[in-house]
Amino acid sequence: MPANLSPQYFKAEQKYLQARTIEEKILATEELIRTCPKHKGTEKLLMMLKRRLAKLRQELEEKRARRTGRGGGQPFAVKKEGAAQVALVGMPNSGKSSLLRKLTSAKPVVAAHPFTTTEPIPGMMKFEDVPIQLVEIPAIVEGSSYGKGLGAQPLSAARNADAIALVIDASSDTIKQAKTLKEELETAGVKLNKRPPAISIELRPSGGVEIKGAELVEGGEEEIKRMFQDHRIHNAFVIVEEPTTADEFEEILDKTSVYRQAFFIITKSDMKNAGGRIESLRREFGESFPIVVTDIEPEGLKNKIYSGLGLIRVYTKRTDEEPSKRPLVLPKGSTVLDVAKAVHKDFEHGLKFARVWGSTRFFGQQVRKDYVLADKDIVELHI
């Protein structure tokens, strides 16, 4: 579908090309977004412009921080504690504060007016023997990624988390909330329930740009080399292993995107017509986003949240001794070798085999290094 861009859009584009400062580029990009037609043919263009604006705003914040002596970085980031950090992300009055109170000892203010929470509030949720840090993120609204509401700062805190819970209020349009939150996060470079493209880029001191698999990238070798030239990279070895769009390749090159596990947490499920709205959300997103409903007792809710994180607990033991009381917490799909690395970096090379209690066919079965472990397995390493 043609974009049908207006003369005002092309005028704003010229302003952007002539801009010399970050502030001028921000103003020009905002004008580009305002003047760009809003229809299916411009979806990719608008996403690119919003991503550019979010990046420019982050650069401006870091520049101002350096000037005031606060240092760069993400001002809304919360220090990670526990086995994982989960960001509670939702629109105003979606029930994030009540959820944090229900599951942790944190005491955020709960009020009917929007934007009650103006900075991230952490709390520790204990599920059995695993501490999970929940962080309530200030409310996101449509346009947060380019300055609306409380601006892009809340998105930076969500970006820093290990996983993201999209808190959806079942008393209003669930699909609209979910799509808005997902779009704002993706504009800020947070990809939900996706993996990065199989691309490796190795910078080197000489030799030019060498590419294997260039035909798998939209635009081919010519487009790849143009992107490297734009980034002033003249020497690199690139391997592309799967079909990739030009936008995805540039995101890898920019290092602007992060990939996070995500799931929905549904609040206010006792409201009128909530069941139908939850079912609509389930149909819209299918199995790509697990759904956790808060109408169960706290321990059951904690269990559901833990399950949505894609983690396993592994207990190590020495020969003829009891298993450790404190588990290693690892991503699902982790192997015996991953456990060895987590215990000590030198164990990776000296590991011969392991014995496993739990997921194996019999207790203490001898397994190889690449054996994939399950939750609550007990592992005895043999070096």
N, C-alpha and C positions, 0 to 999 in steps of 0.2 A: 504494500500500500504506500503511495507517495506521501512524503511528509508535508508538502505544500507550505513551505516556510515563507513567512512574510518578510517584506522589506525591513520592518523593525527588527526582526531576528538577525538579518544579515548585517544591519547597522551595529547591533550589539556585538556580533561576532568580530567586527572590525575593531571595536573598542577593546575587546579581549586581546586580540592579536597585537594591539598597540600598547597595551598596559605594561607598565614597568615595575609596579610595586604589587605586593600581595593584596593590599587593600583595593587597588584598582581592578585587579583580576577578580576579586570577590564580587565587587559591584557589577562588573560586566557579566559575570556568570549568573548572578541573580537576575539580571535583566534578560539574559538568554532563556532562563527557565520561565520567566513571566511571559515572554513573547512567543515561546514555542507552542504550537498548537497541541492540544491534548486529545490524542486519539491513538488507535492501535499502531498506526504507522510511525509514531514518534516515541513509542515506549522505550526502545533501546537508547535513543538519543537523550531522552529525559533522564534515564537512569545514569548514563554516562556523565551528564551535566551535574546531577545531584552528587555523584561520587566525587567529581572534580571539586565541587563546592565544599563538601565535607573535608576533603584533603587540604584545601586552601585554608579553611578555618582552623584546622589542626596546626598547620604550619604557622599561622598568625598567632595562635595561643602560645606555641612554643617560643616564638620570637619575642613576644611580650614577657613571657616568663623569664627568659634569659636576661632581658633588660632590667627586670626588677630583682634579679638575683635569686629567684625561686627555683631556677633550674628548669630544664625541659621535662617532657614526659606527660603522663596523663594525670591531670589534677584530681580526677574523681576515682582513681584506682584505689582499691581496698587491699591491704596486705592479706595474702592468702594464708589460711590456717585450716587444719584438718586434712582429711583425705582428698577433698575436692571442694571447689568454690562454685556455687550455683547462683546465678543472677536471677532475681525475680523481676521480670520485665512486663509492664502492663500500662494501659492507658489510665487517665485519672479516675480515681474511685473504683478501681477494678478489684480491690480487696487484698492488695499486697501486704499492707500493714497488719491486717487481721490475720493473714496467713502466717506472717513472721511471728506474731505473738503466740499463735496456736502451736507452733512447732519448735520454738526456741524460748530462751529466757529474755530475749530482747523486748524492750517496751516502746516501740514506736508510737507516735501519736496517731490515733484513729479519729478521723473527722469526715463530715459529709462534703466539705468544700474541696475542690481540686487543688493539686500541688501542695498538699499538707507536708509531704516529704520533699525536702529541697537538697538533700545530700544522701549518699548511700548509707544504709544502716545495716551492719552485719549482726548475725546471731548464729549460735552453734546448735545444729540439730544432731542429736545422738540417735543413730539407728543401730540397735544392738551394740556391737563393739566398734562401730565406725563413726567418727565425728565428721559431719558434713557442714560446711559453712554456707549459710544462706545469706544473700545480700539483697536487701530491698533497694531497687534502683528508682530514683525519682521518675515521675510519670513521663511516658513518651506520647507525643501527639503527631499527627500527620504534619510533616515538615520539620520535625525536630532536627533531622540531619543537616538542614541548612538554616537553623537559627530560631525556629518557632518554639513556643513554650519555654522550657528551660534550656533550649539549645541542644547542642551536640554533646555536651559533657556527660549526661547520663549514658549515652551510647558508648562512650569511651570506657566507662566502668563495666558495662555489659561485655564489651570486647575483651576485657582483661580476664573474665571468668573462665572456668573450665567447661561449664555447661550453662545453658540458658533455659529457664522455665518461663514460657509465655503465659502470663496470668490473664485469663479470659473471663469476663463478667457475663454469666449466662442470662442476665436480665435484659441484655440488649443484643444488637446484631453481632453474633460471634464471628461470622466470616469476615465482616468488615474490620473488626478489631485485629484478628489474626493476620489478615493481609497487610494492614497498616503497619503493625509491629514488624512483620517479616520484611517489608519493603524498606522501612527506616533502618533496620539493622543491616540489610544488604547494601544500602546506599553508604552506610558507614564502614563497609568492608567486612561485615560479619556474615559468613555463609553458614546456613543452618542445615544440618543433616546432609551435608555434602562432603566429598573428599577433594583435595586439591588435584588438578590435572597431573598426570604422570610426566612431569617435565623436570629435568635437572639442568641447572645452569652453573657452569664452573668458570669463574673469572680467571684470567691468566695474564701474564705480563706481556706476551707477544703472540704472534701467529694469526691475528685477525679473528673474525667470527666464523667458526666452523660449526655446521649444523647437521645433525643426523635426524631424519624424520621430518624435514621441513614441509613435505607435502601433506602432513597431517594437520598443519596449522592453516587456518583461513587466511588466504592471501599469499601463502607459500613463503619461500626464502626471501623474496623481495620485501614483503611486509615485515618479516622478522628483523631483517637488517635495518629497515627504516626505524623500527622501534628501538633497536640498540643505538642507532645514530641519535635519536631524540634524547636518549638517556646518557649520551656521551660515553658509551661503552664501546671500545674498539677491539677488544680481544676477549674472546670467550669460547668455551666449548659447550654446545647445547645438544641435549638428547630429548627428543619428543617421542613418547611411546603410545599416544592415543590421540584421536581427533580432538582438536582444541580450537575454540574461537580466538580471534585476534584480541578481544576484550579480556578473555581468560589469561592469555599469554602475557598481556601487559600488566595484569594484576599480579602475576607471579614475578614479573620483572620489577614492578614498583614495590613489592612486598607490602601491599596495602590491605590484603585480605587475610582473614583468619577463619578457620573452620571449626565450628562448635556443634556438639551434640545438643539437641533441643527437644522439648516436649511441651504439651499444653497442660496447665493446671486450671481447672474450671471452678470458679467461685459462684456463689449465689445460685446454686443449682436447685434450690427449693422455691425459686420465684416462678410466677405464672408463665407457662409455655417454655420454660427452660429446657425441658426434655427434648422438644423439637429442635431448638436452636443447637443443642449439643449434638444431636443426630445429624443436623445439616453440616456442622463443622467436621464431623467424622466422615461424611460422604465427600466433602470437598477435599480433604487432605489425605484420606485413605489411611494406609499404614505408615506413611512417611513421617508422621508426627504422633507419637504415643499420647494418649489422653488420660489424665489423672483427674478425677472428680473429688472435691473436698468434702463430700457428704458422708465420709467414713470416719471412724475414730482415729485419733492422732497416730497410734502405732501403725495402723494399716496404711495411713497416708504416707508416713515416713517410708514404709516398705515400698510403696508405689514410686515414690520419688527416687529412692535408691535404685530401684530396678530400671528407671528411665535414664540413669547415668551411664549405663553400659560398663559397669565395673565388676570386678570379682575380688573376693578376699582369699588370700593364700596364707596358710600357717606353716612356718618352717619348723623343722625339728632336727636335733642331732641324734645319732644312733643311740638307741637304748635310753632316750630321754623323752619327756613329755613335749608335745608341740608348744610353740610360743603362744602366749596369751594374746599378744597384740599382732594382728594380721598385717601382711603387706597388701596394699590396695592397688590393683593393676587394671588396665583396660581389658575388656573381654577379648578373647583371642590370644592372650598372653601364653607363652610357652615356659617350659622348665628353664630354658636358657635365659628368658627374661627375668625369672626369679633369681637366677644366679647373678645376673648383672645388678639387680636391685640390692642383693645382699652385700656384694663386694665386687668392684670393677675387675679385680684379678680373677674372680671365679669363672668368668666367661671363657677364659682360655684353658683353665685347668679342669673344667667339669668333664667327668667321664659318663655318668648316668645319674638317674635319680630314682627314688622309690616314692610312690604316690598312694595315699589313702583317700578314698572319696569317689572320684569319677571313674576309677579303673575297674576292671572286671572282678578283681579280688584285692584284698587289703595288702598294701605294701608292694604292689606290683612294680617291677623294674621297667622303666620307660626311657625313651631316648630324649635327647636335648630338645627336639622339636615337638614334643608331646604338648597338645593344647589343653590347658587346665580349665577347671570349672570352679564356680563359687564354693568356698569353704574347703577346697582341697588341702590336704596336708602333704608337704613335700620335704623329703630327706635328700639333700644333695650329697653326692659322692665325688670328691675331688681327687 
